[in-house]
Amino acid sequence: MEASQETQAEEQAASLPDELSEPNAPKTGDSEKARFKANQEEIQKLVSQLPDRVRDQMQDLFRARYTRIQKLDLENLPSEKEGNH
């Protein structure tokens, strides 16, 4: 994933509440968050060892599954003639 996309994903994940499925669930402690961060770092190491082609396919699949779809206001989008290609 590009660095800016990765940063955005991390910021969005950090903005989510700790208890997504159960509102009355106990909040996770600092040790739980530290373990989660360590797990994420380990996952990043493993992902970086994948061949580029496999990693790209995984990132495309992730984007396809977890990208939010929203209605675009086509009237306010810049036209192709304005050089956004």
Secondary structure, 3 states (H helix, E strand, C coil): CCHHHHHHHHHHHHHCCCCCCCCCCCCCCHHHHHHHHHHHHHHHHHHHCCCHHHHHHHHHHHHHHHCCCCCCCHHHCCCHHHCCC
